[in-house]
Amino acid sequence: MLRRRHLLCCGAAAAAGLFSALAAEAGPFRNPCGHPAPPIDGVDPDWLERIWEGIDPAQLWDVHAHLIGTGDSGSGCWIAPSLSQWWHPVEVARKHAILNGACVDAAAVASRGVDRAYVRRLTALADAFPAGARWLLFAFDEAVDDTGARRPDWTTFHVPDAYARAVAAERPDRFAWVASIHPHREDALARLDRAIAGGALAIKWLPSSMAIDLRDVRLRPFYDRLAASRLPLIVHCGEEHAVPGAGRQDLGNPLLLREPLRHGVRVIAAHCASLGQAMDLDQPRPRPAQAFDLFARLMDEPAWRGLLLGDVSAMFQFNRRPEVWRTVLRRQDWHERLLHGSDYPLPGVLPLVRLPQLVRAGVLDEAHVAPLGALRNHHPLMFDLALKRLARWQGDRLGATVFATARHFPLPAPRQ
C-alpha cells in the first residue's frame, strides 16, 4: 500500500511538472477568460479588421467544434470517472485544462452547471464574430465492441446526438450539428437515418478512441447510406492523445480512409493527420511513417480528388512538426480541399500553441506575437482564425477558400 501511494504521489508530481513546463514555455497556463467583444486591450482594430480581408463570414463554418458536458443539465453527456480521480493525475489535469479552456470555472462545477456554462461561453464567443459565421457542434458516441455492446470503460466522454441537435436548435444562426454513430450498434443505420432527417451536416468518428476499423466489411451498408446522402464523414486521423478511449492508435492510420472513399463517401480527415506516426501499409513490409505523409499521399492520388478533404484544426499546436506547417501553407493546390476548424475548446488551452516556436520555425512574423497573445486571452476562437490567416511560409499562406467551408456541406434536411 505504501508503495502504491508513493507511485501515485510521484505520478501527481510528474503531472504537475509537465504542466509547469508547458506553462514556462508557452506563457500563462490558465485562460483568463476575458470578455470576447471588442475593443480588446492590446489589439489594434485595424489589425483585426485585416484578418477578415477576403473572407465572407456567411461562408465561414468552423467544421470542428466539440461539445462537452457532465450531464448536470439532463443532457445525457458524461465524462469518464478517471478524469475526476486523484489517483489518475494526468487525466485530472487534462480535464481541468479543457474546462479552463472553455471557461467553465470551479463555481460552475460546484453548482452542477457545467453543461450550461460550456454552451454559454461558446455562444458568447460566437456572437462576437460577424453575423453569418457558424460552428458545427460535434456529438460523440460511446465506444462499442465487435459484438455491438457498449464499452463505457473504453469511452473518455460521451455527447449524445440529441444534445448536439438541441444546442444547435437553440441558435441556428450560429450553430449546426454533427452526429456521431458507432457503426457496430445494432441500430446504426436507423440512427443514421434519424440524424439525416434531423438536420445533421456530417458524421464524426474517432476510430482509435471508439474502436472502429474502417476496413471492417460490416461497415459497407453504413458507407453506402452515407454516400447516397452526401453527408461527409469526419474521421480523426493520426495519433490521438486527448481522448485515449479504446487506445487503438493503429485505427487512426490515414491509409484506412481508402475504404470509405472506395464506397463514394466524402471524407474529411480531421487535423490532416498531422500528429504522430502510422504504419505505411503500402509497403511490402509495413514500417512506421509520419501520418501526415500518408495523408499527403492520399491527397495526391487522383481517385480521391473529388472525395477527400482535410480540416486544419489543431494544425499549429506545439506538438506538430514545422514541416507540417510549411507543407500545408506551401501546398496551394490543396487549399480548395482544406477546411477551417478550431478543435474548440483547445484554442483556449493556452500552452497548446506556442507563438515563439512558430516564429522560430519561420511561419509567423514576430510583430504578430503580442496582438495574438492579447487576442487569445479574450477570444481564443478569433485567435485561432487570426493565427491561421497570418501564418506564412516563404510568401505562401492559407488561401481564402480554406475559410469558405459552407460550400462543402449539404443543406440540412427539414426538421422532423
Secondary structure as a PSIPRED ss2 file (coil, helix, strand):
# PSIPRED VFORMAT (PSIPRED V4.0)

   1 M C   1.000  0.000  0.000
   2 L H   0.000  1.000  0.000
   3 R H   0.000  1.000  0.000
   4 R H   0.000  1.000  0.000
   5 R H   0.000  1.000  0.000
   6 H H   0.000  1.000  0.000
   7 L H   0.000  1.000  0.000
   8 L H   0.000  1.000  0.000
   9 C H   0.000  1.000  0.000
  10 C H   0.000  1.000  0.000
  11 G H   0.000  1.000  0.000
  12 A H   0.000  1.000  0.000
  13 A H   0.000  1.000  0.000
  14 A H   0.000  1.000  0.000
  15 A H   0.000  1.000  0.000
  16 A H   0.000  1.000  0.000
  17 G H   0.000  1.000  0.000
  18 L H   0.000  1.000  0.000
  19 F H   0.000  1.000  0.000
  20 S H   0.000  1.000  0.000
  21 A H   0.000  1.000  0.000
  22 L H   0.000  1.000  0.000
  23 A H   0.000  1.000  0.000
  24 A H   0.000  1.000  0.000
  25 E H   0.000  1.000  0.000
  26 A H   0.000  1.000  0.000
  27 G C   1.000  0.000  0.000
  28 P C   1.000  0.000  0.000
  29 F C   1.000  0.000  0.000
  30 R C   1.000  0.000  0.000
  31 N C   1.000  0.000  0.000
  32 P C   1.000  0.000  0.000
  33 C C   1.000  0.000  0.000
  34 G C   1.000  0.000  0.000
  35 H C   1.000  0.000  0.000
  36 P C   1.000  0.000  0.000
  37 A C   1.000  0.000  0.000
  38 P C   1.000  0.000  0.000
  39 P C   1.000  0.000  0.000
  40 I C   1.000  0.000  0.000
  41 D C   1.000  0.000  0.000
  42 G C   1.000  0.000  0.000
  43 V C   1.000  0.000  0.000
  44 D C   1.000  0.000  0.000
  45 P H   0.000  1.000  0.000
  46 D H   0.000  1.000  0.000
  47 W H   0.000  1.000  0.000
  48 L H   0.000  1.000  0.000
  49 E H   0.000  1.000  0.000
  50 R H   0.000  1.000  0.000
  51 I H   0.000  1.000  0.000
  52 W C   1.000  0.000  0.000
  53 E C   1.000  0.000  0.000
  54 G C   1.000  0.000  0.000
  55 I C   1.000  0.000  0.000
  56 D C   1.000  0.000  0.000
  57 P H   0.000  1.000  0.000
  58 A H   0.000  1.000  0.000
  59 Q H   0.000  1.000  0.000
  60 L C   1.000  0.000  0.000
  61 W E   0.000  0.000  1.000
  62 D E   0.000  0.000  1.000
  63 V E   0.000  0.000  1.000
  64 H E   0.000  0.000  1.000
  65 A E   0.000  0.000  1.000
  66 H E   0.000  0.000  1.000
  67 L C   1.000  0.000  0.000
  68 I C   1.000  0.000  0.000
  69 G C   1.000  0.000  0.000
  70 T C   1.000  0.000  0.000
  71 G C   1.000  0.000  0.000
  72 D C   1.000  0.000  0.000
  73 S C   1.000  0.000  0.000
  74 G C   1.000  0.000  0.000
  75 S C   1.000  0.000  0.000
  76 G C   1.000  0.000  0.000
  77 C C   1.000  0.000  0.000
  78 W E   0.000  0.000  1.000
  79 I E   0.000  0.000  1.000
  80 A C   1.000  0.000  0.000
  81 P H   0.000  1.000  0.000
  82 S H   0.000  1.000  0.000
  83 L H   0.000  1.000  0.000
  84 S H   0.000  1.000  0.000
  85 Q C   1.000  0.000  0.000
  86 W C   1.000  0.000  0.000
  87 W C   1.000  0.000  0.000
  88 H C   1.000  0.000  0.000
  89 P H   0.000  1.000  0.000
  90 V H   0.000  1.000  0.000
  91 E H   0.000  1.000  0.000
  92 V H   0.000  1.000  0.000
  93 A H   0.000  1.000  0.000
  94 R H   0.000  1.000  0.000
  95 K H   0.000  1.000  0.000
  96 H H   0.000  1.000  0.000
  97 A H   0.000  1.000  0.000
  98 I H   0.000  1.000  0.000
  99 L H   0.000  1.000  0.000
 100 N H   0.000  1.000  0.000
 101 G H   0.000  1.000  0.000
 102 A C   1.000  0.000  0.000
 103 C C   1.000  0.000  0.000
 104 V C   1.000  0.000  0.000
 105 D C   1.000  0.000  0.000
 106 A H   0.000  1.000  0.000
 107 A H   0.000  1.000  0.000
 108 A H   0.000  1.000  0.000
 109 V H   0.000  1.000  0.000
 110 A H   0.000  1.000  0.000
 111 S C   1.000  0.000  0.000
 112 R C   1.000  0.000  0.000
 113 G C   1.000  0.000  0.000
 114 V H   0.000  1.000  0.000
 115 D H   0.000  1.000  0.000
 116 R H   0.000  1.000  0.000
 117 A H   0.000  1.000  0.000
 118 Y H   0.000  1.000  0.000
 119 V H   0.000  1.000  0.000
 120 R H   0.000  1.000  0.000
 121 R H   0.000  1.000  0.000
 122 L H   0.000  1.000  0.000
 123 T H   0.000  1.000  0.000
 124 A H   0.000  1.000  0.000
 125 L H   0.000  1.000  0.000
 126 A H   0.000  1.000  0.000
 127 D H   0.000  1.000  0.000
 128 A C   1.000  0.000  0.000
 129 F C   1.000  0.000  0.000
 130 P C   1.000  0.000  0.000
 131 A C   1.000  0.000  0.000
 132 G C   1.000  0.000  0.000
 133 A C   1.000  0.000  0.000
 134 R E   0.000  0.000  1.000
 135 W E   0.000  0.000  1.000
 136 L E   0.000  0.000  1.000
 137 L E   0.000  0.000  1.000
 138 F E   0.000  0.000  1.000
 139 A C   1.000  0.000  0.000
 140 F E   0.000  0.000  1.000
 141 D C   1.000  0.000  0.000
 142 E C   1.000  0.000  0.000
 143 A C   1.000  0.000  0.000
 144 V E   0.000  0.000  1.000
 145 D C   1.000  0.000  0.000
 146 D C   1.000  0.000  0.000
 147 T C   1.000  0.000  0.000
 148 G C   1.000  0.000  0.000
 149 A C   1.000  0.000  0.000
 150 R E   0.000  0.000  1.000
 151 R C   1.000  0.000  0.000
 152 P H   0.000  1.000  0.000
 153 D H   0.000  1.000  0.000
 154 W H   0.000  1.000  0.000
 155 T C   1.000  0.000  0.000
 156 T C   1.000  0.000  0.000
 157 F E   0.000  0.000  1.000
 158 H E   0.000  0.000  1.000
 159 V E   0.000  0.000  1.000
 160 P C   1.000  0.000  0.000
 161 D H   0.000  1.000  0.000
 162 A H   0.000  1.000  0.000
 163 Y H   0.000  1.000  0.000
 164 A H   0.000  1.000  0.000
 165 R H   0.000  1.000  0.000
 166 A H   0.000  1.000  0.000
 167 V H   0.000  1.000  0.000
 168 A H   0.000  1.000  0.000
 169 A H   0.000  1.000  0.000
 170 E H   0.000  1.000  0.000
 171 R C   1.000  0.000  0.000
 172 P C   1.000  0.000  0.000
 173 D C   1.000  0.000  0.000
 174 R C   1.000  0.000  0.000
 175 F E   0.000  0.000  1.000
 176 A E   0.000  0.000  1.000
 177 W E   0.000  0.000  1.000
 178 V E   0.000  0.000  1.000
 179 A E   0.000  0.000  1.000
 180 S C   1.000  0.000  0.000
 181 I C   1.000  0.000  0.000
 182 H C   1.000  0.000  0.000
 183 P C   1.000  0.000  0.000
 184 H C   1.000  0.000  0.000
 185 R C   1.000  0.000  0.000
 186 E C   1.000  0.000  0.000
 187 D C   1.000  0.000  0.000
 188 A H   0.000  1.000  0.000
 189 L H   0.000  1.000  0.000
 190 A H   0.000  1.000  0.000
 191 R H   0.000  1.000  0.000
 192 L H   0.000  1.000  0.000
 193 D H   0.000  1.000  0.000
 194 R H   0.000  1.000  0.000
 195 A H   0.000  1.000  0.000
 196 I H   0.000  1.000  0.000
 197 A H   0.000  1.000  0.000
 198 G C   1.000  0.000  0.000
 199 G C   1.000  0.000  0.000
 200 A C   1.000  0.000  0.000
 201 L C   1.000  0.000  0.000
 202 A C   1.000  0.000  0.000
 203 I E   0.000  0.000  1.000
 204 K E   0.000  0.000  1.000
 205 W E   0.000  0.000  1.000
 206 L C   1.000  0.000  0.000
 207 P H   0.000  1.000  0.000
 208 S H   0.000  1.000  0.000
 209 S H   0.000  1.000  0.000
 210 M H   0.000  1.000  0.000
 211 A C   1.000  0.000  0.000
 212 I C   1.000  0.000  0.000
 213 D C   1.000  0.000  0.000
 214 L C   1.000  0.000  0.000
 215 R C   1.000  0.000  0.000
 216 D C   1.000  0.000  0.000
 217 V H   0.000  1.000  0.000
 218 R H   0.000  1.000  0.000
 219 L H   0.000  1.000  0.000
 220 R H   0.000  1.000  0.000
 221 P H   0.000  1.000  0.000
 222 F H   0.000  1.000  0.000
 223 Y H   0.000  1.000  0.000
 224 D H   0.000  1.000  0.000
 225 R H   0.000  1.000  0.000
 226 L H   0.000  1.000  0.000
 227 A H   0.000  1.000  0.000
 228 A H   0.000  1.000  0.000
 229 S H   0.000  1.000  0.000
 230 R C   1.000  0.000  0.000
 231 L C   1.000  0.000  0.000
 232 P C   1.000  0.000  0.000
 233 L E   0.000  0.000  1.000
 234 I E   0.000  0.000  1.000
 235 V E   0.000  0.000  1.000
 236 H E   0.000  0.000  1.000
 237 C C   1.000  0.000  0.000
 238 G C   1.000  0.000  0.000
 239 E C   1.000  0.000  0.000
 240 E C   1.000  0.000  0.000
 241 H C   1.000  0.000  0.000
 242 A C   1.000  0.000  0.000
 243 V C   1.000  0.000  0.000
 244 P C   1.000  0.000  0.000
 245 G C   1.000  0.000  0.000
 246 A C   1.000  0.000  0.000
 247 G C   1.000  0.000  0.000
 248 R C   1.000  0.000  0.000
 249 Q H   0.000  1.000  0.000
 250 D H   0.000  1.000  0.000
 251 L H   0.000  1.000  0.000
 252 G H   0.000  1.000  0.000
 253 N C   1.000  0.000  0.000
 254 P H   0.000  1.000  0.000
 255 L H   0.000  1.000  0.000
 256 L H   0.000  1.000  0.000
 257 L H   0.000  1.000  0.000
 258 R H   0.000  1.000  0.000
 259 E H   0.000  1.000  0.000
 260 P H   0.000  1.000  0.000
 261 L H   0.000  1.000  0.000
 262 R H   0.000  1.000  0.000
 263 H C   1.000  0.000  0.000
 264 G C   1.000  0.000  0.000
 265 V C   1.000  0.000  0.000
 266 R C   1.000  0.000  0.000
 267 V E   0.000  0.000  1.000
 268 I E   0.000  0.000  1.000
 269 A E   0.000  0.000  1.000
 270 A E   0.000  0.000  1.000
 271 H H   0.000  1.000  0.000
 272 C H   0.000  1.000  0.000
 273 A H   0.000  1.000  0.000
 274 S C   1.000  0.000  0.000
 275 L C   1.000  0.000  0.000
 276 G C   1.000  0.000  0.000
 277 Q E   0.000  0.000  1.000
 278 A E   0.000  0.000  1.000
 279 M E   0.000  0.000  1.000
 280 D C   1.000  0.000  0.000
 281 L C   1.000  0.000  0.000
 282 D C   1.000  0.000  0.000
 283 Q C   1.000  0.000  0.000
 284 P C   1.000  0.000  0.000
 285 R C   1.000  0.000  0.000
 286 P C   1.000  0.000  0.000
 287 R C   1.000  0.000  0.000
 288 P E   0.000  0.000  1.000
 289 A E   0.000  0.000  1.000
 290 Q E   0.000  0.000  1.000
 291 A H   0.000  1.000  0.000
 292 F H   0.000  1.000  0.000
 293 D H   0.000  1.000  0.000
 294 L H   0.000  1.000  0.000
 295 F H   0.000  1.000  0.000
 296 A H   0.000  1.000  0.000
 297 R H   0.000  1.000  0.000
 298 L H   0.000  1.000  0.000
 299 M H   0.000  1.000  0.000
 300 D C   1.000  0.000  0.000
 301 E C   1.000  0.000  0.000
 302 P H   0.000  1.000  0.000
 303 A H   0.000  1.000  0.000
 304 W H   0.000  1.000  0.000
 305 R C   1.000  0.000  0.000
 306 G C   1.000  0.000  0.000
 307 L C   1.000  0.000  0.000
 308 L E   0.000  0.000  1.000
 309 L E   0.000  0.000  1.000
 310 G E   0.000  0.000  1.000
 311 D E   0.000  0.000  1.000
 312 V C   1.000  0.000  0.000
 313 S C   1.000  0.000  0.000
 314 A C   1.000  0.000  0.000
 315 M C   1.000  0.000  0.000
 316 F C   1.000  0.000  0.000
 317 Q C   1.000  0.000  0.000
 318 F C   1.000  0.000  0.000
 319 N C   1.000  0.000  0.000
 320 R C   1.000  0.000  0.000
 321 R C   1.000  0.000  0.000
 322 P H   0.000  1.000  0.000
 323 E H   0.000  1.000  0.000
 324 V H   0.000  1.000  0.000
 325 W H   0.000  1.000  0.000
 326 R H   0.000  1.000  0.000
 327 T H   0.000  1.000  0.000
 328 V H   0.000  1.000  0.000
 329 L H   0.000  1.000  0.000
 330 R H   0.000  1.000  0.000
 331 R C   1.000  0.000  0.000
 332 Q H   0.000  1.000  0.000
 333 D H   0.000  1.000  0.000
 334 W H   0.000  1.000  0.000
 335 H H   0.000  1.000  0.000
 336 E H   0.000  1.000  0.000
 337 R H   0.000  1.000  0.000
 338 L E   0.000  0.000  1.000
 339 L E   0.000  0.000  1.000
 340 H C   1.000  0.000  0.000
 341 G C   1.000  0.000  0.000
 342 S C   1.000  0.000  0.000
 343 D C   1.000  0.000  0.000
 344 Y E   0.000  0.000  1.000
 345 P C   1.000  0.000  0.000
 346 L H   0.000  1.000  0.000
 347 P H   0.000  1.000  0.000
 348 G H   0.000  1.000  0.000
 349 V C   1.000  0.000  0.000
 350 L H   0.000  1.000  0.000
 351 P H   0.000  1.000  0.000
 352 L H   0.000  1.000  0.000
 353 V C   1.000  0.000  0.000
 354 R C   1.000  0.000  0.000
 355 L H   0.000  1.000  0.000
 356 P H   0.000  1.000  0.000
 357 Q H   0.000  1.000  0.000
 358 L H   0.000  1.000  0.000
 359 V H   0.000  1.000  0.000
 360 R H   0.000  1.000  0.000
 361 A C   1.000  0.000  0.000
 362 G C   1.000  0.000  0.000
 363 V C   1.000  0.000  0.000
 364 L C   1.000  0.000  0.000
 365 D C   1.000  0.000  0.000
 366 E H   0.000  1.000  0.000
 367 A H   0.000  1.000  0.000
 368 H H   0.000  1.000  0.000
 369 V H   0.000  1.000  0.000
 370 A H   0.000  1.000  0.000
 371 P H   0.000  1.000  0.000
 372 L H   0.000  1.000  0.000
 373 G H   0.000  1.000  0.000
 374 A H   0.000  1.000  0.000
 375 L H   0.000  1.000  0.000
 376 R H   0.000  1.000  0.000
 377 N H   0.000  1.000  0.000
 378 H H   0.000  1.000  0.000
 379 H C   1.000  0.000  0.000
 380 P H   0.000  1.000  0.000
 381 L H   0.000  1.000  0.000
 382 M H   0.000  1.000  0.000
 383 F H   0.000  1.000  0.000
 384 D H   0.000  1.000  0.000
 385 L H   0.000  1.000  0.000
 386 A H   0.000  1.000  0.000
 387 L H   0.000  1.000  0.000
 388 K H   0.000  1.000  0.000
 389 R H   0.000  1.000  0.000
 390 L H   0.000  1.000  0.000
 391 A C   1.000  0.000  0.000
 392 R C   1.000  0.000  0.000
 393 W E   0.000  0.000  1.000
 394 Q C   1.000  0.000  0.000
 395 G C   1.000  0.000  0.000
 396 D E   0.000  0.000  1.000
 397 R C   1.000  0.000  0.000
 398 L C   1.000  0.000  0.000
 399 G C   1.000  0.000  0.000
 400 A H   0.000  1.000  0.000
 401 T H   0.000  1.000  0.000
 402 V H   0.000  1.000  0.000
 403 F H   0.000  1.000  0.000
 404 A C   1.000  0.000  0.000
 405 T C   1.000  0.000  0.000
 406 A H   0.000  1.000  0.000
 407 R H   0.000  1.000  0.000
 408 H H   0.000  1.000  0.000
 409 F C   1.000  0.000  0.000
 410 P C   1.000  0.000  0.000
 411 L C   1.000  0.000  0.000
 412 P C   1.000  0.000  0.000
 413 A C   1.000  0.000  0.000
 414 P C   1.000  0.000  0.000
 415 R C   1.000  0.000  0.000
 416 Q C   1.000  0.000  0.000
